[in-house]
Amino acid sequence: MPAGEDYRSHRRTLDDGAMPMRLERRVTLLFALSLLVPGMAVAAGSAPVTLRWKVPPSSLGYVYTAESMSPKSSTMKVDISGVRLRGEPAGKRKKLFEMAQPTQSALALVLSPKPSGDVAARVVVTKMEIPKTKRASKEAKELARQLKAMEGSVQIRATLTPSGLVTSDLKREHRNLVAFMVELPSRPVSVGDVWTHSADLVDMGKNWNGESDTINRVELVSLEREAEGTTVAVIDFTVAERHAGRYENPALAKPIPATMEMSYVGRGEFLVEEGRWRRVAGEMATIAKGVVSVDSAQRFVMVPLEPIPAEVLSAK
């Protein structure tokens, strides 16, 4: 880095080859495999198409399922043994806790029209499978209990425009989840057009000092006109971030190094005339090193939920 350059504001993109090899291989492989899906006829230079949600009065329902790609459940580890505060007596800190991550989860997305023309969205947790671990700490048991208690309840309520733009003031994680489920291009697009997604995957906090690599690419790869007259817009999503650096605070005896990688790679099939997704599928991955350590990857699929179960419609 050139002398005098602000380290904290230094950012790069995949265009200059900055993405680390592990995450780059994962993103590249998913993209290559997506090209092998049969029946995808790319028609570059096609007329622009406008993609908008068309939600009937009876509502639209989807089921979103995610499953761990690891044969063994991944874990989240929190270890503060290396954290030292200024003026603190020397002594060994113990690991705070280790918690197994969900191996399977399922969410129900319910979309309903609003008088204003916008769309109301509700996300209901219908399944949360967390494996039991030997000698689990009190903290891990409590977190597992809280996750399991989400089943059957509405965890997110949001308002979105017909283009799927989330306008509600939500927590970043909640907004990202809903946006990946519903967001469409805000303008008419042609095959080969590329735009960015509104997702903001990682927030490292105000005490973070480090570098970041990012990629944010959404593309309309084809428009398929099926025999029955249905037009299917095939959209590829590639969103990834990597942060490497350290946390600095006057209260710390020394900075705390850390890295964080997150990626979302998927393909969606949108039914243009009907104004709804037929299917969205892909992979999400998280790799973290430092005080918090995580290495997880999940496959996800979102398909229509027809009919919407009464317990989902009545969930609070």
Order of alpha helices (4+ residues) and beta strands (2+ residues): beta-alpha-beta-beta-beta-beta-beta-alpha-beta-alpha-beta-beta-beta-beta-beta-beta-alpha
